Amino acid sequence: MNLPHPPNLPLCDLHIHLGASVAPHVMWSIAHAQGFKLPVKDYWEFKRMITVDPNSCRGLDDYLKILHEWTERIQSSPAAVERSVYEIIGKEYRGSRVEQIELRFNPMKRNQRGRRDLDHIIHAALRGMDRACLEYGVKAGLILCLAREFDAETNAKIVRKAIQYRSRGIVGIDLAGTESNTIELGESVGQYAAMFAMAREAGLGTTIHTGETQATNGEGVIAVVERIKPDRIGHGVRAAYNERAMEMLAESNTTLEICPTSNLHTRAVASIDEFKVILGTFVDRGVPITINTDGTYLCDTNLEREFALIRDSGALSSDQLERARQRAFEVSFLD
């Protein structure tokens, strides 16, 4: 029994980034409309520049470099953010029948280092979301990302903005960026605990990127679950190699936001065969999982393809995949 085709079955994407999911032709249009000086003159060169080449991508840092150098800079205006949010939500509904979506981004990386007003950036994102929801009848919410490379006060400001706009459609906070070493994973993760507690008390959902590089095998997951206690974890695939991490995830019922193609591109997972082992291990240990995209255009995918990849490889059975589909709706911050 195969999973029904997504146009006949609604999907929910819990982990999708604004900077990684706008179509290249839309980014090209935004860049030219803003008079953005590009290093290339040809559209096809531009498309290659903002898309991950799985054959040359050496890891997460290469993946993030595309976002930081180009897409986030091109999206650094209220008009660009509004159009980007609107285009993503509509495209995901049309392409994969994504009827519920939580789109995440860091507003501080869209305000040109303070030259743009942060509230205008957030309002623009909410306007784009409202337009798309009105047109397509989907449910959507925004997650504001903190950054590991930011200082504590900057991250705290993002949390305060998320709380301020909770009634308008901000549904949660996230922490993103490369986990540089095991010291950070264990000791420094505590600096975020108070911020996440503040967000939880205000009714926001919480999720954190961790366990997404070959350099870690669940240490970050353990530290995060112990010290921060998020509702969900972004990626977390390396926890499959740590019994204690899996035990903690299962006991706390912390859901993993699995992003198959992204994890293959960044070398967090070496092959689809390894993915079969990882997902099978999570299911056996009772670790709750969902399937997501991370970045549709950066990774040249959509949610329908992510489900098909897992289904066709035999990484999960049809019943297990269907459970993952249902769970995304159940653990969504929108509910």
C-alpha positions, 0 to 999 in steps of 0.5 A: 500500500502506497501513501496516497498522492499529496493532492488527495491528502493534506500535508503539514510542513513544520520546518521550512526556512524563508531564505531557502524556499523562494523560487529562483525566478522570484529571487531574481525579480526581487533582486532587480526590483531593489537594484541589488548588485549581483555578481552574475548577469545570467539568470541560470548562473544566478539559479546555480548560485542560490541552489545547493549542488549535492555533489560539491556541498561539503557540509552544513557550513556550505549550505548556510553560506548560500543563505547568508551571502545571498538569499538573506541579503536579497530578502532584506527589505519589507517588500522582499520579505512580504513577497517571499512569504506570500510566494512560498505559502502559495507554491507549497499549497499548489505543489504539494497540498501543504495545508498547514505550514510553519515558516521560519526566519530570522528578522534580524538578518533581514533588517540590514544590520539595523538600517531597516526597522525590525517591526516593519520586517515582521509586519511585512512577513505577516502581511504576506502570510495573511494574503496567502492564507486568504487566497488559498485557505491554508493555515500558517504561522511564523517562527522567529529564529534566534542565531547561535552567532548572535549575542544574548541581548540580540537573541533576547530582542527577537524573543520579545518581538515574537511575544509581542506579535504572538496574537498576530501570527508568530507561533514559536521561536527557534535557535539555528546555526552551526554547533561548533563544538562539544563545549557549546553543546554541553555548557553554553546551551544554558544561556538560551534556557531563560529565553525559551522559558520566557517564550513558553510562558507567553504561549509560544512553541519552541524548537531548536536546530541540533544533531544535524552534523557529522561532528555530533552524535546526540550530545547537542540533543541531550544538552538541549532536552536537559537544559531547554526542554523544547517542544520539537527539535529541528533535524536531530538525526545524529541522535540515532547514534546515542542511546541516551539521546533517544531515551530522552527524546522518547521519554519527553515526547520531543518530536524530531523535524526530519528533513531528508534531502537537506540532511543528505545534501549537508552530509549529516546523513551519508546515504539513503541507506543510512537514513533507513537505519536512522529512521528505523532506529527512531521508530524502534526506540519510540522517538516521534518524527515528522517529515519536512522540507527545510528549504524547497528551492535550495534543496530542489525539493518539495514536501511531496518529494520528501515523502516519496523519497522515504516511501520509495526507499523503504525507510519507513512503511506506509503506516509509519509514514502516515503516522509521521504525516498525522503527527505533524498536524498534532504537534503543530504550534498552530494548534 
